[in-house]
């Protein structure tokens, strides 16, 4: 009996590793800071593995339409996951909002950002925003400046990044003095507490509701399906809110 039990235990451990799968995940740049932590907890909890690509939601949408082999898509908006679902590239009824984002104006200079008056003063050479056509946070930044009646006047100062990652890179490198990014990026441990920021009031732009969807390529991928479950767990939710997001 003991010999049989040992054989069963050995068989279990021999088979278990083959059950682990890997998913390729497209993640909007604003969500990368919390997703790093989520991925660690997910892999530790489930045994599955994740490969992560960061970029703008608009670019990911185009890539997925052109056959990019992603299993799961974390967008910075609701629109593009819905389009993918409607177009048959996302698995029906898997789409849901995983976070509501916050827009901030941030500078590495601790004395520069003092609210909307910083924008009105124009005491800076360059202002970075993500491309409003491809990045929802860039669209929110444009809407906020339009609401403040500053959009046209600030055009000579604006530098556009293709994603929030590139936009943050412009600011951190000193190519621009300040810029509009996600609060989650500013709360990244490597940056948190540095510089100065203004959390843009929500009434200055449309809500930044962010959806995730399981893509057709990932419909039979155990890691992808497990990630969809994990992202709605209290464990993931605690990380998401710690980075300044609201949960729907």
ZIDA-V282228 format. One record per residue. N is the residue number from 1. RES is the residue in three letters. OMEGA is omega in radians with two decimals (NA if undefined). NEAR is the number of other C-alpha atoms within 10 Angstrom. D_LAST is the distance of its C-alpha to the last C-alpha in Angstrom with 2 decimals. Layout:
n=N res=RES omega=OMEGA near=NEAR d_last=D_LAST
n=N res=RES omega=OMEGA near=NEAR d_last=D_LAST
//
This chain:
n=1 res=UNK omega=-3.13 near=6 d_last=53.09
n=2 res=UNK omega=-3.13 near=7 d_last=52.02
n=3 res=UNK omega=3.12 near=7 d_last=52.76
n=4 res=UNK omega=3.14 near=9 d_last=50.64
n=5 res=UNK omega=3.12 near=10 d_last=47.68
n=6 res=UNK omega=3.12 near=11 d_last=47.94
n=7 res=UNK omega=3.13 near=11 d_last=48.02
n=8 res=UNK omega=3.12 near=12 d_last=44.82
n=9 res=UNK omega=3.13 near=10 d_last=43.05
n=10 res=UNK omega=-3.14 near=11 d_last=44.38
n=11 res=UNK omega=3.14 near=11 d_last=43.27
n=12 res=UNK omega=-3.11 near=11 d_last=39.70
n=13 res=UNK omega=3.11 near=10 d_last=39.45
n=14 res=UNK omega=-3.07 near=10 d_last=41.20
n=15 res=UNK omega=-3.01 near=10 d_last=38.81
n=16 res=UNK omega=-3.11 near=10 d_last=35.43
n=17 res=UNK omega=-3.12 near=11 d_last=35.24
n=18 res=UNK omega=3.14 near=8 d_last=35.77
n=19 res=UNK omega=3.14 near=10 d_last=32.59
n=20 res=UNK omega=3.11 near=15 d_last=30.46
n=21 res=UNK omega=3.13 near=16 d_last=29.23
n=22 res=UNK omega=3.11 near=16 d_last=27.96
n=23 res=UNK omega=3.06 near=23 d_last=25.16
n=24 res=UNK omega=-2.97 near=19 d_last=25.13
n=25 res=UNK omega=3.05 near=22 d_last=21.70
n=26 res=UNK omega=-3.04 near=26 d_last=21.03
n=27 res=UNK omega=3.07 near=22 d_last=18.59
n=28 res=UNK omega=-2.98 near=27 d_last=17.89
n=29 res=UNK omega=-3.11 near=28 d_last=19.84
n=30 res=UNK omega=-3.04 near=30 d_last=17.17
n=31 res=UNK omega=-3.11 near=26 d_last=15.54
n=32 res=UNK omega=-3.13 near=22 d_last=18.99
n=33 res=UNK omega=3.09 near=19 d_last=19.31
n=34 res=UNK omega=-3.07 near=22 d_last=16.58
n=35 res=UNK omega=3.06 near=21 d_last=17.42
n=36 res=UNK omega=-3.13 near=13 d_last=20.99
n=37 res=UNK omega=3.13 near=13 d_last=20.15
n=38 res=UNK omega=-3.13 near=21 d_last=17.88
n=39 res=UNK omega=3.13 near=21 d_last=20.80
n=40 res=UNK omega=-3.14 near=12 d_last=23.28
n=41 res=UNK omega=3.14 near=16 d_last=21.53
n=42 res=UNK omega=-3.11 near=22 d_last=20.96
n=43 res=UNK omega=3.13 near=16 d_last=24.64
n=44 res=UNK omega=-3.08 near=11 d_last=25.84
n=45 res=UNK omega=-2.99 near=10 d_last=24.05
n=46 res=UNK omega=-3.05 near=14 d_last=24.77
n=47 res=UNK omega=3.09 near=15 d_last=27.85
n=48 res=UNK omega=-3.12 near=20 d_last=26.57
n=49 res=UNK omega=-3.13 near=19 d_last=26.80
n=50 res=UNK omega=2.91 near=17 d_last=24.76
n=51 res=UNK omega=-2.99 near=12 d_last=26.20
n=52 res=UNK omega=3.01 near=16 d_last=23.92
n=53 res=UNK omega=-3.14 near=15 d_last=24.52
n=54 res=UNK omega=3.11 near=18 d_last=22.97
n=55 res=UNK omega=3.13 near=22 d_last=23.17
n=56 res=UNK omega=-3.11 near=28 d_last=21.81
n=57 res=UNK omega=-3.13 near=30 d_last=19.56
n=58 res=UNK omega=3.12 near=22 d_last=22.37
n=59 res=UNK omega=3.09 near=16 d_last=25.01
n=60 res=UNK omega=3.12 near=23 d_last=23.24
n=61 res=UNK omega=3.13 near=19 d_last=22.83
n=62 res=UNK omega=-3.13 near=13 d_last=26.57
n=63 res=UNK omega=3.13 near=13 d_last=27.52
n=64 res=UNK omega=3.10 near=18 d_last=25.79
n=65 res=UNK omega=-3.13 near=13 d_last=27.55
n=66 res=UNK omega=3.01 near=9 d_last=30.74
n=67 res=UNK omega=3.11 near=10 d_last=30.51
n=68 res=UNK omega=-2.96 near=13 d_last=28.89
n=69 res=UNK omega=3.13 near=16 d_last=28.54
n=70 res=UNK omega=3.11 near=22 d_last=24.89
n=71 res=UNK omega=-3.10 near=25 d_last=23.27
n=72 res=UNK omega=-3.13 near=28 d_last=19.57
n=73 res=UNK omega=3.02 near=27 d_last=17.96
n=74 res=UNK omega=-3.10 near=28 d_last=15.04
n=75 res=UNK omega=3.05 near=30 d_last=14.90
n=76 res=UNK omega=3.09 near=30 d_last=13.89
n=77 res=UNK omega=3.09 near=24 d_last=13.17
n=78 res=UNK omega=-2.97 near=19 d_last=12.42
n=79 res=UNK omega=-3.01 near=15 d_last=16.08
n=80 res=UNK omega=3.03 near=22 d_last=18.00
n=81 res=UNK omega=3.11 near=28 d_last=16.40
n=82 res=UNK omega=3.10 near=20 d_last=16.87
n=83 res=UNK omega=3.13 near=13 d_last=20.40
n=84 res=UNK omega=3.08 near=22 d_last=21.16
n=85 res=UNK omega=-3.13 near=19 d_last=20.15
n=86 res=UNK omega=-3.09 near=12 d_last=22.30
n=87 res=UNK omega=3.08 near=11 d_last=25.07
n=88 res=UNK omega=3.14 near=13 d_last=25.31
n=89 res=UNK omega=3.06 near=19 d_last=24.41
n=90 res=UNK omega=-3.11 near=26 d_last=21.08
n=91 res=UNK omega=-3.08 near=20 d_last=21.03
n=92 res=UNK omega=3.07 near=15 d_last=20.03
n=93 res=UNK omega=3.04 near=10 d_last=16.99
n=94 res=UNK omega=-3.07 near=16 d_last=15.71
n=95 res=UNK omega=3.03 near=21 d_last=13.25
n=96 res=UNK omega=3.13 near=19 d_last=9.46
n=97 res=UNK omega=-3.13 near=18 d_last=6.63
n=98 res=UNK omega=-3.11 near=24 d_last=6.99
n=99 res=UNK omega=2.97 near=23 d_last=6.24
n=100 res=UNK omega=-3.00 near=19 d_last=6.73
n=101 res=UNK omega=3.08 near=27 d_last=10.42
n=102 res=UNK omega=3.11 near=23 d_last=13.14
n=103 res=UNK omega=3.08 near=26 d_last=16.62
n=104 res=UNK omega=2.94 near=22 d_last=19.73
n=105 res=UNK omega=-3.01 near=26 d_last=23.44
n=106 res=UNK omega=3.05 near=30 d_last=25.19
n=107 res=UNK omega=3.03 near=26 d_last=28.83
n=108 res=UNK omega=3.12 near=21 d_last=30.72
n=109 res=UNK omega=-3.06 near=14 d_last=33.11
n=110 res=UNK omega=-3.07 near=13 d_last=32.28
n=111 res=UNK omega=-2.99 near=10 d_last=34.01
n=112 res=UNK omega=-3.00 near=17 d_last=32.83
n=113 res=UNK omega=-3.13 near=21 d_last=29.39
n=114 res=UNK omega=-3.13 near=14 d_last=29.54
n=115 res=UNK omega=-3.09 near=16 d_last=26.99
n=116 res=UNK omega=3.12 near=16 d_last=27.53
n=117 res=UNK omega=3.07 near=10 d_last=31.25
n=118 res=UNK omega=3.10 near=15 d_last=31.39
n=119 res=UNK omega=-3.10 near=20 d_last=30.64
n=120 res=UNK omega=-3.09 near=13 d_last=33.14
n=121 res=UNK omega=-3.09 near=8 d_last=35.80
n=122 res=UNK omega=3.13 near=13 d_last=35.81
n=123 res=UNK omega=3.13 near=11 d_last=37.33
n=124 res=UNK omega=-3.13 near=13 d_last=36.27
n=125 res=UNK omega=-3.04 near=12 d_last=37.56
n=126 res=UNK omega=3.14 near=21 d_last=34.52
n=127 res=UNK omega=-3.09 near=26 d_last=30.80
n=128 res=UNK omega=2.96 near=28 d_last=28.59
n=129 res=UNK omega=3.03 near=31 d_last=25.65
n=130 res=UNK omega=-3.13 near=29 d_last=24.28
n=131 res=UNK omega=-3.10 near=22 d_last=25.61
n=132 res=UNK omega=-3.12 near=19 d_last=23.56
n=133 res=UNK omega=-3.08 near=14 d_last=24.70
n=134 res=UNK omega=-3.05 near=21 d_last=23.28
n=135 res=UNK omega=-3.13 near=26 d_last=20.57
n=136 res=UNK omega=3.11 near=30 d_last=17.51
n=137 res=UNK omega=3.03 near=31 d_last=17.85
n=138 res=UNK omega=3.08 near=27 d_last=21.46
n=139 res=UNK omega=3.12 near=18 d_last=20.62
n=140 res=UNK omega=3.11 near=25 d_last=18.48
n=141 res=UNK omega=3.11 near=27 d_last=21.50
n=142 res=UNK omega=3.13 near=21 d_last=23.86
n=143 res=UNK omega=-3.14 near=18 d_last=22.05
n=144 res=UNK omega=3.13 near=22 d_last=22.12
n=145 res=UNK omega=3.07 near=18 d_last=25.81
n=146 res=UNK omega=3.14 near=15 d_last=26.58
n=147 res=UNK omega=3.12 near=13 d_last=25.08
n=148 res=UNK omega=-3.13 near=13 d_last=27.27
n=149 res=UNK omega=-3.12 near=12 d_last=30.15
n=150 res=UNK omega=-3.01 near=16 d_last=30.75
n=151 res=UNK omega=-3.09 near=16 d_last=29.98
n=152 res=UNK omega=-3.09 near=9 d_last=33.56
n=153 res=UNK omega=-3.10 near=14 d_last=35.24
n=154 res=UNK omega=-3.08 near=15 d_last=33.35
n=155 res=UNK omega=-3.13 near=11 d_last=34.13
n=156 res=UNK omega=-3.08 near=10 d_last=37.13
n=157 res=UNK omega=-2.96 near=13 d_last=35.04
n=158 res=UNK omega=3.02 near=17 d_last=32.09
n=159 res=UNK omega=-3.06 near=17 d_last=31.97
n=160 res=UNK omega=2.99 near=17 d_last=29.46
n=161 res=UNK omega=-3.14 near=21 d_last=28.12
n=162 res=UNK omega=3.09 near=20 d_last=27.10
n=163 res=UNK omega=3.08 near=28 d_last=23.98
n=164 res=UNK omega=3.08 near=30 d_last=22.25
n=165 res=UNK omega=3.11 near=21 d_last=24.32
n=166 res=UNK omega=3.12 near=18 d_last=27.48
n=167 res=UNK omega=3.09 near=25 d_last=26.48
n=168 res=UNK omega=3.10 near=26 d_last=26.02
n=169 res=UNK omega=3.08 near=15 d_last=29.32
n=170 res=UNK omega=-3.08 near=22 d_last=31.07
n=171 res=UNK omega=-3.10 near=22 d_last=30.11
n=172 res=UNK omega=-3.12 near=16 d_last=30.93
n=173 res=UNK omega=-3.10 near=10 d_last=34.22
n=174 res=UNK omega=3.08 near=13 d_last=35.33
n=175 res=UNK omega=2.99 near=14 d_last=35.62
n=176 res=UNK omega=-3.10 near=22 d_last=33.43
n=177 res=UNK omega=-3.11 near=21 d_last=33.25
n=178 res=UNK omega=3.13 near=30 d_last=29.56
n=179 res=UNK omega=3.09 near=27 d_last=26.62
n=180 res=UNK omega=3.12 near=27 d_last=23.03
n=181 res=UNK omega=3.10 near=30 d_last=20.79
n=182 res=UNK omega=3.09 near=26 d_last=17.35
n=183 res=UNK omega=-3.14 near=24 d_last=16.90
n=184 res=UNK omega=3.13 near=25 d_last=16.36
n=185 res=UNK omega=-3.13 near=25 d_last=19.88
n=186 res=UNK omega=3.12 near=26 d_last=21.39
n=187 res=UNK omega=3.02 near=17 d_last=20.01
n=188 res=UNK omega=-3.08 near=15 d_last=21.67
n=189 res=UNK omega=-3.12 near=12 d_last=24.35
n=190 res=UNK omega=-3.12 near=10 d_last=27.15
n=191 res=UNK omega=-3.01 near=12 d_last=26.26
n=192 res=UNK omega=3.12 near=12 d_last=24.47
n=193 res=UNK omega=-3.13 near=13 d_last=26.69
n=194 res=UNK omega=3.03 near=15 d_last=28.77
n=195 res=UNK omega=-3.13 near=16 d_last=29.44
n=196 res=UNK omega=-3.08 near=18 d_last=27.87
n=197 res=UNK omega=3.01 near=24 d_last=24.60
n=198 res=UNK omega=3.09 near=17 d_last=23.07
n=199 res=UNK omega=-3.03 near=16 d_last=19.35
n=200 res=UNK omega=3.13 near=19 d_last=19.24
n=201 res=UNK omega=-3.08 near=11 d_last=18.01
n=202 res=UNK omega=-3.11 near=14 d_last=14.96
n=203 res=UNK omega=3.13 near=9 d_last=17.37
n=204 res=UNK omega=3.13 near=16 d_last=19.54
n=205 res=UNK omega=3.09 near=19 d_last=17.47
n=206 res=UNK omega=3.13 near=13 d_last=14.97
n=207 res=UNK omega=3.13 near=15 d_last=11.27
n=208 res=UNK omega=3.12 near=20 d_last=11.06
n=209 res=UNK omega=-3.01 near=22 d_last=8.30
n=210 res=UNK omega=-3.10 near=24 d_last=9.51
n=211 res=UNK omega=3.00 near=22 d_last=10.39
n=212 res=UNK omega=3.09 near=26 d_last=12.70
n=213 res=UNK omega=3.00 near=28 d_last=15.56
n=214 res=UNK omega=-3.10 near=29 d_last=18.57
n=215 res=UNK omega=-3.07 near=27 d_last=21.64
n=216 res=UNK omega=3.14 near=19 d_last=24.86
n=217 res=UNK omega=-3.08 near=19 d_last=26.76
n=218 res=UNK omega=-3.00 near=21 d_last=24.49
n=219 res=UNK omega=3.11 near=16 d_last=24.47
n=220 res=UNK omega=-3.12 near=11 d_last=27.22
n=221 res=UNK omega=-3.08 near=17 d_last=26.35
n=222 res=UNK omega=3.14 near=15 d_last=25.60
n=223 res=UNK omega=-3.14 near=26 d_last=24.08
n=224 res=UNK omega=-3.13 near=27 d_last=21.66
n=225 res=UNK omega=3.10 near=18 d_last=20.58
n=226 res=UNK omega=3.11 near=15 d_last=20.34
n=227 res=UNK omega=3.11 near=23 d_last=18.10
n=228 res=UNK omega=3.08 near=18 d_last=15.62
n=229 res=UNK omega=-3.04 near=11 d_last=15.66
n=230 res=UNK omega=-3.06 near=19 d_last=15.72
n=231 res=UNK omega=3.10 near=19 d_last=12.67
n=232 res=UNK omega=-3.10 near=15 d_last=10.56
n=233 res=UNK omega=3.06 near=11 d_last=12.97
n=234 res=UNK omega=3.14 near=10 d_last=13.01
n=235 res=UNK omega=3.10 near=13 d_last=15.54
n=236 res=UNK omega=-3.13 near=20 d_last=13.51
n=237 res=UNK omega=3.13 near=18 d_last=10.48
n=238 res=UNK omega=3.11 near=13 d_last=13.20
n=239 res=UNK omega=-3.11 near=19 d_last=14.48
n=240 res=UNK omega=-3.11 near=25 d_last=11.40
n=241 res=UNK omega=3.11 near=16 d_last=10.87
n=242 res=UNK omega=3.12 near=13 d_last=14.66
n=243 res=UNK omega=2.98 near=21 d_last=14.75
n=244 res=UNK omega=3.11 near=20 d_last=13.01
n=245 res=UNK omega=2.94 near=22 d_last=9.51
n=246 res=UNK omega=3.05 near=15 d_last=6.45
n=247 res=UNK omega=-3.10 near=16 d_last=3.78
n=248 res=UNK omega=NA near=10 d_last=0.00
//
